[in-house]
Amino acid sequence: MVNLKELSKALELSQTTVSRALNGYPEVSAKTRDRVVEMARQLGYEPNLQARRLATGRSMAIGHVIPRSVHDMMNPIFLEFIAGAGQTYATHGYDMIISVVEDNNEEDAFREIASRKKADGVILQGPRINDRRHDLLDQLGLPFVVHGRITGAEERTSWIDVNNRRAFERATNLLIDLGHKRIALINGLETMDFAVRRRTGYETALQAHGLEPDQKLMSSADMTEPYGAETAIRLLKSQEPPTAFLVSSMISAIGVARGISLCGLRIGKDVSVITHDDALSFLPNSGEVPIFTCTRSSVRYAGIRAAEMIIQKVNEEGDEHAYEHLEAELILGQSTGPAP
């Protein structure tokens, strides 16, 4: 392990410049800061975080306040996001604070973070329809980045989001091209912004092909495996069953596949399935030909980028309202085929 003097010598920079780079001072260029941070990582230099906090007046931490209802719904996805974000925080010398609170205590949690300076900024998770949390954070002067988007506030917030509408429009188009006309949508809770965008993409594709969206084929709930299985069985046993399913999560899609099997049908032959795949490391949909045809987006990458964006925002670097709109890949797998 090296000290500050040895790190400065290796970088051929003054100790003052290295210290300022590690402490996040805005007068140090991003290029120099990244170089210093990388060299510190390679040489095993560990700065005194308490000293950094005293020198900068910052907590050197980023907060994540998660309403319990959103945590329960997004838990596997949130863990993958946190893995990516944590990787970035560690590189830049930040701690991570996670608070899971009751839904009606979320505002109090943000106020406490701001008043007690527990974090220099926060990541806002799970944007909802008519979400106003960004207004509160602006009032508190607490920098934030949204994982997702808040409809109507895209121009005055920083955010990273997958293009959910386009992903589900493309997936629906693929199923229609395969001859499917009765396509069920197994969606997440439509109080959430992402789920509304996915339904919009699905309905847009149907209408573009002269197919009227059928409310009886659409469902919305927490994205669990039993929800997928029970909904698939109910629809497949109806008088006019679907020939294909479009599903909002890999976990629910596993349930849909179980439901199809319990009905004596074959996935990809009798019934087609496309799912959104958040590329979860513990639930891979991989192989030369993946099991599920999917719209794929890396939630770990989203965590990495959201963390980079909030650190830049805390350091007052870059655009005031930066954003990144990710396009999901459409990956062909074994779960789709021509309509029977």
C-alpha positions, 0 to 999 in steps of 0.5 A: 500500500502506498501513501499520498507522496508515493502516489503523487510521485508515480503520477508525476503530479503535486500532492496538492493536485492528487489530493484535490482530484481524490477529494472531488474538487471541481477545478481538477479536470475530469481527465486528471481525476480519472487518471488519479483514481485509476492509479490509486486503485492500481497501487492500492492507495486508500485515502482517509475518508474522514479527512476527505469529508472534513476537507470538502464538507461532503459526506462522500456518500450517495443515497438510495431511498426505496419505498417498500412497495417498489423494493418488493416489486423490483428487488432482483432488478434493484440488486443488479442495479446496486451491484453496478452502482456500487462498483462505481462508488468504490472506484471514486471513493464514495459510500452507499446508503440504502434506506428501505422505508414505508411508502408514506415515509419517503419524503421524510427520508429525503428531508433527513438526508438533506438536513443532516448531510447524510449523502451528497446526492441520491438516485431516484428509483422506480418513477411512478405516474404523476411522480413529484419527488423531483420537485421535493429534491429540487426544493431541498437542493439535493442533487439527484439522478432518476433511474427511469423517467418521470413523464413531463419532467424529462427536460428538467431532470437527469435520468437514465432509462431504457426505451421501453415503448420502442422495445415493446413495439418491436417485440409486438411487431415480431409476433405479428410478423410471425402471424400472431393476432391474439397477443397477451400482455403480462405487464408490471404494475401500471402505476409505474412509468415504465409499465405504461410506456411498455403498454403504449408500445404494445398497443401502438404496434397492434393498431399499426397493423389494424389489430384492436387492443383487447383489454381481456388480454392485458394484465398488470401486477407485481412481476412474480413467477406465480403471477405469470403462471396463473395469468397464462393458465387463465388466458389459455383456458379462456374461449379465445386464448392467445397464441403469444405472450409479451411479458415484462420480466424474466421472472414472470416469463418463467411463470408463463412458461410453467403455465403453458406446460401445465396446459399441455402446450409447448412453448415456441411451438403451440404458444410463443413468448417474448420477455423483457430481459434485464440481463440479471447475472443470477438468472441468465438467458444465455447460450447460442440460442437463448431459451427466451426471445427477449428485449434485453437491457443491462440493468447493471450497466444502468447502475454504473452509468447512474452512479457516474452521472450523480458523481458528476452532478455532485462535482458540478461537471457536465450538463445540468440535466444530462440523460441517457436513453438506452435501446434494448436489443431484440434477441431471438431465442427458442420461445417464438415461432409461427402462429399455429 
